[in-house]
């Protein structure tokens, strides 16, 4: 089933809002998917689209500097955080 572009945008907004409320703590894709009640692969695709738009940053290393093999964490860019902060 195909999801309309309008619904994809609304779900992307939910993702950004969740990342804003948890900022500055980066979240795993699975945590974001669980919070907004969506499939992990679908959420990952939306996060990659948001990354291309410059709204989120993908973190591929853990706090000790070791690269993740199969997962990644996400957080808002400073620019998008400031925009969200002004609108709140």
Phi and psi in degrees as GROMACS dihedral restraints (atoms count N, CA, C in turn):
[ dihedral_restraints ]
;  ai    aj    ak    al  type     phi  dphi    fc
    3     4     5     6     1   -94.6    20    10
    4     5     6     7     1   134.5    20    10
    6     7     8     9     1   -97.5    20    10
    7     8     9    10     1   135.0    20    10
    9    10    11    12     1   -65.6    20    10
   10    11    12    13     1   157.6    20    10
   12    13    14    15     1   -62.7    20    10
   13    14    15    16     1   -35.6    20    10
   15    16    17    18     1   -62.3    20    10
   16    17    18    19     1   -42.5    20    10
   18    19    20    21     1   -70.1    20    10
   19    20    21    22     1   -36.6    20    10
   21    22    23    24     1   -61.3    20    10
   22    23    24    25     1   -40.1    20    10
   24    25    26    27     1   -64.3    20    10
   25    26    27    28     1   -41.5    20    10
   27    28    29    30     1   -65.7    20    10
   28    29    30    31     1   -39.6    20    10
   30    31    32    33     1   -67.5    20    10
   31    32    33    34     1   -38.7    20    10
   33    34    35    36     1   -61.7    20    10
   34    35    36    37     1   -38.9    20    10
   36    37    38    39     1   -63.1    20    10
   37    38    39    40     1   -38.7    20    10
   39    40    41    42     1   -62.2    20    10
   40    41    42    43     1   -42.0    20    10
   42    43    44    45     1   -62.0    20    10
   43    44    45    46     1   -47.7    20    10
   45    46    47    48     1   -62.8    20    10
   46    47    48    49     1   -39.7    20    10
   48    49    50    51     1   -64.1    20    10
   49    50    51    52     1   -42.1    20    10
   51    52    53    54     1   -64.3    20    10
   52    53    54    55     1   -42.9    20    10
   54    55    56    57     1   -64.8    20    10
   55    56    57    58     1   -34.1    20    10
   57    58    59    60     1   -64.2    20    10
   58    59    60    61     1   -45.9    20    10
   60    61    62    63     1   -68.8    20    10
   61    62    63    64     1   -25.1    20    10
   63    64    65    66     1   -96.4    20    10
   64    65    66    67     1    -0.8    20    10
   66    67    68    69     1   -60.9    20    10
   67    68    69    70     1   141.7    20    10
   69    70    71    72     1   -92.7    20    10
   70    71    72    73     1     9.1    20    10
   72    73    74    75     1   -73.6    20    10
   73    74    75    76     1   119.4    20    10
   75    76    77    78     1   -72.7    20    10
   76    77    78    79     1   146.6    20    10
   78    79    80    81     1  -117.6    20    10
   79    80    81    82     1   147.1    20    10
   81    82    83    84     1   -73.1    20    10
   82    83    84    85     1   154.5    20    10
   84    85    86    87     1   -55.3    20    10
   85    86    87    88     1   -41.7    20    10
   87    88    89    90     1   -63.4    20    10
   88    89    90    91     1   -36.4    20    10
   90    91    92    93     1   -66.3    20    10
   91    92    93    94     1   -41.8    20    10
   93    94    95    96     1   -65.7    20    10
   94    95    96    97     1   -45.6    20    10
   96    97    98    99     1   -60.7    20    10
   97    98    99   100     1   -40.9    20    10
   99   100   101   102     1   -65.0    20    10
  100   101   102   103     1   -41.9    20    10
  102   103   104   105     1   -66.0    20    10
  103   104   105   106     1   -40.1    20    10
  105   106   107   108     1   -97.6    20    10
  106   107   108   109     1     7.2    20    10
  108   109   110   111     1    56.2    20    10
  109   110   111   112     1    54.6    20    10
  111   112   113   114     1  -133.6    20    10
  112   113   114   115     1   163.0    20    10
  114   115   116   117     1   -66.4    20    10
  115   116   117   118     1   139.9    20    10
  117   118   119   120     1   -60.3    20    10
  118   119   120   121     1   -41.9    20    10
  120   121   122   123     1   -65.5    20    10
  121   122   123   124     1   -39.8    20    10
  123   124   125   126     1   -64.0    20    10
  124   125   126   127     1   -44.8    20    10
  126   127   128   129     1   -63.1    20    10
  127   128   129   130     1   -40.9    20    10
  129   130   131   132     1   -61.6    20    10
  130   131   132   133     1   -42.3    20    10
  132   133   134   135     1   -62.0    20    10
  133   134   135   136     1   -41.7    20    10
  135   136   137   138     1   -65.9    20    10
  136   137   138   139     1   -40.0    20    10
  138   139   140   141     1   -63.7    20    10
  139   140   141   142     1   -38.3    20    10
  141   142   143   144     1   -65.3    20    10
  142   143   144   145     1   -39.5    20    10
  144   145   146   147     1   -63.3    20    10
  145   146   147   148     1   -42.2    20    10
  147   148   149   150     1   -65.7    20    10
  148   149   150   151     1   -33.7    20    10
  150   151   152   153     1   -66.0    20    10
  151   152   153   154     1   -40.8    20    10
  153   154   155   156     1   -63.6    20    10
  154   155   156   157     1   -30.7    20    10
  156   157   158   159     1   -81.7    20    10
  157   158   159   160     1    -7.2    20    10
  159   160   161   162     1    82.3    20    10
  160   161   162   163     1    23.1    20    10
  162   163   164   165     1   -96.9    20    10
  163   164   165   166     1   -27.3    20    10
  165   166   167   168     1  -131.3    20    10
  166   167   168   169     1   161.5    20    10
  168   169   170   171     1  -120.5    20    10
  169   170   171   172     1   134.7    20    10
  171   172   173   174     1   -92.4    20    10
  172   173   174   175     1   129.0    20    10
  174   175   176   177     1  -107.8    20    10
  175   176   177   178     1   119.0    20    10
  177   178   179   180     1  -103.4    20    10
  178   179   180   181     1     0.9    20    10
  180   181   182   183     1  -123.3    20    10
  181   182   183   184     1   149.2    20    10
  183   184   185   186     1   -79.5    20    10
  184   185   186   187     1   173.2    20    10
  186   187   188   189     1   -58.5    20    10
  187   188   189   190     1   -21.4    20    10
  189   190   191   192     1   -86.7    20    10
  190   191   192   193     1    -3.0    20    10
  192   193   194   195     1    92.1    20    10
  193   194   195   196     1     5.4    20    10
  195   196   197   198     1   -88.0    20    10
  196   197   198   199     1   130.4    20    10
  198   199   200   201     1   -72.8    20    10
  199   200   201   202     1   137.2    20    10
  201   202   203   204     1   -71.2    20    10
  202   203   204   205     1   143.6    20    10
  204   205   206   207     1   -89.5    20    10
  205   206   207   208     1   -38.5    20    10
  207   208   209   210     1  -128.4    20    10
  208   209   210   211     1     3.2    20    10
  210   211   212   213     1  -144.3    20    10
  211   212   213   214     1   170.2    20    10
  213   214   215   216     1  -151.3    20    10
  214   215   216   217     1   160.9    20    10
  216   217   218   219     1  -111.0    20    10
  217   218   219   220     1   160.1    20    10
  219   220   221   222     1  -133.8    20    10
  220   221   222   223     1   146.4    20    10
  222   223   224   225     1  -150.7    20    10
  223   224   225   226     1   162.5    20    10
  225   226   227   228     1   -70.3    20    10
  226   227   228   229     1   148.1    20    10
  228   229   230   231     1   -72.4    20    10
  229   230   231   232     1   159.6    20    10
  231   232   233   234     1   -60.0    20    10
  232   233   234   235     1   -39.1    20    10
  234   235   236   237     1   -62.0    20    10
  235   236   237   238     1   -48.3    20    10
  237   238   239   240     1   -69.7    20    10
  238   239   240   241     1   -31.7    20    10
  240   241   242   243     1   -62.9    20    10
  241   242   243   244     1   -44.1    20    10
  243   244   245   246     1   -65.2    20    10
  244   245   246   247     1   -38.0    20    10
  246   247   248   249     1   -64.3    20    10
  247   248   249   250     1   -45.4    20    10
  249   250   251   252     1   -62.8    20    10
  250   251   252   253     1   -39.8    20    10
  252   253   254   255     1   -63.5    20    10
  253   254   255   256     1   -38.1    20    10
  255   256   257   258     1   -66.8    20    10
  256   257   258   259     1   -33.4    20    10
  258   259   260   261     1   -84.1    20    10
  259   260   261   262     1   -10.8    20    10
